[in-house]
């Protein structure tokens, strides 16, 4: 097989596996058997292995000794602490950015939020999460404090391994999220007190955290021990 063909098959395998992780068809802890996936996709294990290595680099897959590749488990404590911290720094960055956001930027954020709203009835967690990132980026990137902005970027990077999980686990949170986005935009457009904007952005992040953790606890309580 040529290198080009192998790369194409690797991309196909990557997209196929990633979409199932995003949809939670392959949930946290799910064992990824290379041979079975290769058979399903009618290809050799070589491109599948390459795809899984790529997913491992993104934090979506973990290799365990004597087990092989598994979908990364959600580290509940790490997630909770990261979201708590991100709520604080992103809220502050959004408040500092607010006076610097012109009509064009606010219109861009509103347009992104409208695209998210149109997705609600047929939710694609991965696409929705990407739009969510774009929305918040418009609001916090103008932050004039580079140290604070760096902390926001670090927080988003820490969440990269489970970036599709929240809205896949809690689809109902998506509708609340776009409503809260609209409220934050309204505060900024209306020239609200910076502290009010900061608290709105912070609480928005923390509500997402709480919804995810509640759903995680509910699923754990109702899911019997799973064999591979």
Secondary structure, 3 states (H helix, E strand, C coil): CCHHHHHHHHHHHHHHHHHHHHCCCCCCCCEECHHHHHHHHCCCHHHHHHHHHHHHHCCCEEEECCCEEEECCCCHHHHHHHHHHHHHHHHHHHHHHHCCCCHHHHHHHHHHHHHHHHCHHHCCHHHHHHHHHHHHHHHHCCCCCHHHHHHHHHHHHHHHHHCCHHHHHCHHHHHHHHHHHHHHHHHHHCCCCHHHHHHHHHHHHHHHHHHHHHHHHHHHHHCCCCCC
